[in-house]
Amino acid sequence: MLTYELDRTNTLPLYDQLYRHIRADIECGALASGARLPSKRMLARHLGVSRITVEGAFAQLAAEGYVTAEERKGHFVAPFEGAAAAPGTPRNRTPAAPGSIRSKGFSLCPAPSGPAEPDETPAASAPDAPLAPDPLLADLTGATAPTGLFPYQHWARTLRAVLADGSEETLLSAAQPQGFLPLRRALAQHLRGFRGMDATPGQIVIGAGAQVLYQLIAQLLPPDACIALEDPGYPRLARIYGSLGVRTCAVPPLTDAHAFEQLRATDATAVHCMPSHHFPTGATMPAPVRSLLITWAQAAPGRFVIEDDYDCEFRMQGKAIPPLAARNQDQIIYLNTFTKSLGAAFRIGYMVLPPALAERFRTHLGFYSCTVGGMDQATLCRFMETGAYERHCNRLRTHYRRVSRQLAQALEEAIRPHGGSLANVGAGLHFTMHLPHMRTECAQAAFLEELANAGVRMNPLSAYRRTLPSDDAGMFLVSFSSVDEPAIPLIANTLRMCIKPSPEPR
Amino acid sequence: MLTYELDRTNTLPLYDQLYRHIRADIECGALASGARLPSKRMLARHLGVSRITVEGAFAQLAAEGYVTAEERKGHFVAPFEGAAAAPGTPRNRTPAAPGSIRSKGFSLCPAPSGPAEPDETPAASAPDAPLAPDPLLADLTGATAPTGLFPYQHWARTLRAVLADGSEETLLSAAQPQGFLPLRRALAQHLRGFRGMDATPGQIVIGAGAQVLYQLIAQLLPPDACIALEDPGYPRLARIYGSLGVRTCAVPPLTDAHAFEQLRATDATAVHCMPSHHFPTGATMPAPVRSLLITWAQAAPGRFVIEDDYDCEFRMQGKAIPPLAARNQDQIIYLNTFTKSLGAAFRIGYMVLPPALAERFRTHLGFYSCTVGGMDQATLCRFMETGAYERHCNRLRTHYRRVSRQLAQALEEAIRPHGGSLANVGAGLHFTMHLPHMRTECAQAAFLEELANAGVRMNPLSAYRRTLPSDDAGMFLVSFSSVDEPAIPLIANTLRMCIKPSPEPR
């Protein structure tokens, strides 16, 4: 059996350490080509780590071609010829059928550090979280995208129609820095009808996902800008802004006046927040805080609120809440993506800039080409113009409303005996679960590991904390966008079983 | 007639000034909704500016919805309701046929500041250049993409097949930070066969065009990095790196040992260059300079060469020259895009990182999702796997070889009486033209304006200079990727006519 010393005090996650050990053994030949790796369960037990750790290492090795996975057989060391390895040599032991993508074993190669829904779901940033055990019953971390809901064939037909009707010139005009003008018009109309916003196409910038837009925002703000980020929040935000050299500071989620006071105490010139549906707490920013925030932004020149309108399409109960950008155009940078509605296979997002920043974009960043391909933009444009997008969103909302209701009901029954409760159900594609008897990180971790071994992946809210201390013991994120309806009773049952070592149920 | 004072000493280009004047008049109501603007020719004469200037202003106004263009009728002020303008209100006077993209008049809205081929062709950065006169006979600036050469219907069929065969899971795996693994495998194989490179899929990072990759490179290099940029060169490079806070310095194109000495004299830690086919000079880096450059990169830790393998697919004569990255893996960041081969409607590029930087990418930037959509990646992958991509490139090369030869021959005949000559024909999709009697910028500008009025757009080499003085009087760029074969005799004839005010033909 492979034996390695893994160091829990190391800053590298355990799975990464294990991956490096095995990779080194493959590279030096200690693990020969064709050798079968031990099963994940056996190796995990042998090394005293969780199976998720081993899975993480194996998935990384598979993603880089060091090992190949064969269904129901295990993992095998791929042919490896050292640094001079022929890159064209297929490393699959069984050659893939030509043209078949499915045969490439992708279910075994999840994004090594990227989640399935990369823009909105930070779950994968939590160490050891992103890798799915098999069999996976449900992934409640949000790292897995909903499947089978997007009308791909309809999309492909629309694309064909766009190609047949449009000229290449049309497609090329999509490379305009702000994106394809007809799509920006369709977005402006959508925002007016759906979010009550008065945006002009000239304020809209289309980009290949939220991360690209964050990068543009970082270049639009002055060099001495400091962006306040909600903590807990979307962990990659701090890494992205940090990687671009933008100073950030942490504030609690802006869900009450107290949190707002903490924002005022910082020297932040901008704040990145999610008023419709905060990630991960699920809270909605109350009206008084919205007013305070707008007043704050107006109080000094050059202050901006970056309104990440995460998940706004999927409010399932109550009235839709207008975004800040519907009340103020001059200080709010509005941002949204199609990741939740079209799926993460699309990299399309957009932002609405205040007129002054839109002008600055044209003068200072107008040399950039739009990062979304012309065909995708033209196809999405027609999807919106013909109403297909709205119909798709309505279908999705109906589906998610049903899943949300059923899951919440089943989970509530399971956790009620332990004094547990759910919060923020119906505000979007996730809610939170509180298990008050889980007072220590250790109890949480043991519970989550047991849950994961039984096929249900879930993250504690604390996984989304960065620097601020927070009173979130026993709080968990329940993100249900990938939950299959028939699995709901099983999920609840699994939870019921794993939750049982409650020392003193109330 | 509209009368505005345009200031030639202003840093704003004339077209931008004119655009702002007209916009202000529309916004204040001085130009009422529905009013017809004067014809471009009339207004140009009235204001004493070139028609291209007026076209630039009109195109910008149209792109932002202030005016609408009606074929053979002219430009009309769109309904404008001030700042509170309803964004959903269609500003087209004639409503577009539903679903019809062509009816939106896109030929009147070229990218306001972005060219048609945004990644490789900096022509649009030259003031007043990007906007096409009508009728346009030929655009030799490179700002217009080749049309009609890409097999869009084949692409659409392939996409359908990918969607039918693959799972959504497959598409989602494309969000991995470095991109879809099967596509990276196909790219590695392509690079091995076509460029003699030994790259592994783990070194490859896919991104939505070269500009996205530059942004990633900027984040991979240490904060105190200084990138040497060739001057003349691709003007947007300095703006992109500058906008990301990366220090740059200028060196002459690295085509001789003298230029290399100037690189050595800087404190640059990296150099961004185009060894296969330099833009805009068309020169190829000679073997001795290649060796010097690799030695330079190896001489100190943390030095890198960013090898922009611009245009390498379209070398039309002589042996293909292996890239620097085929000789050295540790210091060369290799970069290429599909913009020239698939067209600018695609936003797909890739880079091959040295192993150490690939590791750094995974640890420091692994939180990014790939910026290219899963469907595009999976479709391109199959295009490459089935050989369709190679066949397409071969067809393109045959086409371009013919255009290159015919155009060069026709131009040579036209310029020979004036002592003119061409250089670097056959190295790629552009070459240079030297007209020795055009010794002043003024003579150049008059010649180019006359040429543009006759329907041929061309840029002087000096348009691509940034800071270094350069001896390029009378040098012009001839980029022929969008030239129609039947137009070649007309182009040569137009040139012959406009060139005639030669004071003393040799």
Chai-1 contact restraints between the chains, C-beta under 6 A:
chainA,res_idxA,chainB,res_idxB,connection_type,confidence,min_distance_angstrom,max_distance_angstrom,comment,restraint_id
A,E64,B,G202,contact,1.0,0.0,6.0,A-B,restraint_1
A,P87,B,A188,contact,1.0,0.0,6.0,A-B,restraint_2
A,P87,B,R192,contact,1.0,0.0,6.0,A-B,restraint_3
A,P87,B,A199,contact,1.0,0.0,6.0,A-B,restraint_4
A,P87,B,T200,contact,1.0,0.0,6.0,A-B,restraint_5
A,G88,B,Q189,contact,1.0,0.0,6.0,A-B,restraint_6
A,G88,B,R192,contact,1.0,0.0,6.0,A-B,restraint_7
A,I101,B,G166,contact,1.0,0.0,6.0,A-B,restraint_8
A,I101,B,T170,contact,1.0,0.0,6.0,A-B,restraint_9
A,R102,B,G166,contact,1.0,0.0,6.0,A-B,restraint_10
A,R102,B,S167,contact,1.0,0.0,6.0,A-B,restraint_11
A,K104,B,P182,contact,1.0,0.0,6.0,A-B,restraint_12
A,F106,B,T170,contact,1.0,0.0,6.0,A-B,restraint_13
A,F106,B,S173,contact,1.0,0.0,6.0,A-B,restraint_14
A,S107,B,E169,contact,1.0,0.0,6.0,A-B,restraint_15
A,A111,B,A175,contact,1.0,0.0,6.0,A-B,restraint_16
A,A111,B,Q176,contact,1.0,0.0,6.0,A-B,restraint_17
A,S113,B,G366,contact,1.0,0.0,6.0,A-B,restraint_18
A,G114,B,A175,contact,1.0,0.0,6.0,A-B,restraint_19
A,G114,B,Q176,contact,1.0,0.0,6.0,A-B,restraint_20
A,G114,B,P177,contact,1.0,0.0,6.0,A-B,restraint_21
A,G114,B,S369,contact,1.0,0.0,6.0,A-B,restraint_22
A,A116,B,L172,contact,1.0,0.0,6.0,A-B,restraint_23
A,P118,B,A175,contact,1.0,0.0,6.0,A-B,restraint_24
A,P118,B,S369,contact,1.0,0.0,6.0,A-B,restraint_25
A,A145,B,L172,contact,1.0,0.0,6.0,A-B,restraint_26
A,T147,B,E168,contact,1.0,0.0,6.0,A-B,restraint_27
A,Y152,B,L163,contact,1.0,0.0,6.0,A-B,restraint_28
A,A156,B,L159,contact,1.0,0.0,6.0,A-B,restraint_29
A,A156,B,R160,contact,1.0,0.0,6.0,A-B,restraint_30
A,A156,B,L163,contact,1.0,0.0,6.0,A-B,restraint_31
A,L159,B,A156,contact,1.0,0.0,6.0,A-B,restraint_32
A,R160,B,A156,contact,1.0,0.0,6.0,A-B,restraint_33
A,L163,B,Y152,contact,1.0,0.0,6.0,A-B,restraint_34
A,L163,B,A156,contact,1.0,0.0,6.0,A-B,restraint_35
A,G166,B,I101,contact,1.0,0.0,6.0,A-B,restraint_36
A,G166,B,R102,contact,1.0,0.0,6.0,A-B,restraint_37
A,E168,B,T147,contact,1.0,0.0,6.0,A-B,restraint_38
A,T170,B,I101,contact,1.0,0.0,6.0,A-B,restraint_39
A,T170,B,F106,contact,1.0,0.0,6.0,A-B,restraint_40
A,L171,B,A345,contact,1.0,0.0,6.0,A-B,restraint_41
A,L172,B,A116,contact,1.0,0.0,6.0,A-B,restraint_42
A,L172,B,A145,contact,1.0,0.0,6.0,A-B,restraint_43
A,L172,B,A344,contact,1.0,0.0,6.0,A-B,restraint_44
A,L172,B,A345,contact,1.0,0.0,6.0,A-B,restraint_45
A,S173,B,F106,contact,1.0,0.0,6.0,A-B,restraint_46
A,A175,B,A111,contact,1.0,0.0,6.0,A-B,restraint_47
A,A175,B,G114,contact,1.0,0.0,6.0,A-B,restraint_48
A,A175,B,P118,contact,1.0,0.0,6.0,A-B,restraint_49
A,A175,B,A344,contact,1.0,0.0,6.0,A-B,restraint_50
A,Q176,B,A111,contact,1.0,0.0,6.0,A-B,restraint_51
A,Q176,B,G114,contact,1.0,0.0,6.0,A-B,restraint_52
A,P177,B,G114,contact,1.0,0.0,6.0,A-B,restraint_53
A,P182,B,K104,contact,1.0,0.0,6.0,A-B,restraint_54
A,A188,B,P87,contact,1.0,0.0,6.0,A-B,restraint_55
A,Q189,B,G88,contact,1.0,0.0,6.0,A-B,restraint_56
A,R192,B,P87,contact,1.0,0.0,6.0,A-B,restraint_57
A,R192,B,G88,contact,1.0,0.0,6.0,A-B,restraint_58
A,D198,B,P87,contact,1.0,0.0,6.0,A-B,restraint_59
A,A199,B,P87,contact,1.0,0.0,6.0,A-B,restraint_60
A,T200,B,P87,contact,1.0,0.0,6.0,A-B,restraint_61
A,P201,B,G65,contact,1.0,0.0,6.0,A-B,restraint_62
A,G202,B,E64,contact,1.0,0.0,6.0,A-B,restraint_63
A,A208,B,A208,contact,1.0,0.0,6.0,A-B,restraint_64
A,A208,B,T371,contact,1.0,0.0,6.0,A-B,restraint_65
A,Q211,B,Y368,contact,1.0,0.0,6.0,A-B,restraint_66
A,V212,B,T371,contact,1.0,0.0,6.0,A-B,restraint_67
A,Q219,B,S243,contact,1.0,0.0,6.0,A-B,restraint_68
A,R236,B,F367,contact,1.0,0.0,6.0,A-B,restraint_69
A,R239,B,F367,contact,1.0,0.0,6.0,A-B,restraint_70
A,S243,B,Q219,contact,1.0,0.0,6.0,A-B,restraint_71
A,G245,B,G245,contact,1.0,0.0,6.0,A-B,restraint_72
A,A344,B,L172,contact,1.0,0.0,6.0,A-B,restraint_73
A,A344,B,A175,contact,1.0,0.0,6.0,A-B,restraint_74
A,A345,B,L171,contact,1.0,0.0,6.0,A-B,restraint_75
A,A345,B,L172,contact,1.0,0.0,6.0,A-B,restraint_76
A,A345,B,G374,contact,1.0,0.0,6.0,A-B,restraint_77
A,A345,B,M375,contact,1.0,0.0,6.0,A-B,restraint_78
A,F346,B,G373,contact,1.0,0.0,6.0,A-B,restraint_79
A,R347,B,T371,contact,1.0,0.0,6.0,A-B,restraint_80
A,R347,B,G373,contact,1.0,0.0,6.0,A-B,restraint_81
A,G366,B,S113,contact,1.0,0.0,6.0,A-B,restraint_82
A,F367,B,R236,contact,1.0,0.0,6.0,A-B,restraint_83
A,F367,B,R239,contact,1.0,0.0,6.0,A-B,restraint_84
A,Y368,B,Q211,contact,1.0,0.0,6.0,A-B,restraint_85
A,S369,B,G114,contact,1.0,0.0,6.0,A-B,restraint_86
A,S369,B,P118,contact,1.0,0.0,6.0,A-B,restraint_87
A,T371,B,A208,contact,1.0,0.0,6.0,A-B,restraint_88
A,T371,B,V212,contact,1.0,0.0,6.0,A-B,restraint_89
A,T371,B,R347,contact,1.0,0.0,6.0,A-B,restraint_90
A,T371,B,T371,contact,1.0,0.0,6.0,A-B,restraint_91
A,G373,B,F346,contact,1.0,0.0,6.0,A-B,restraint_92
A,G373,B,R347,contact,1.0,0.0,6.0,A-B,restraint_93
A,G373,B,D376,contact,1.0,0.0,6.0,A-B,restraint_94
A,G374,B,A345,contact,1.0,0.0,6.0,A-B,restraint_95
A,M375,B,A345,contact,1.0,0.0,6.0,A-B,restraint_96
A,D376,B,G373,contact,1.0,0.0,6.0,A-B,restraint_97
A,R382,B,G99,contact,1.0,0.0,6.0,A-B,restraint_98
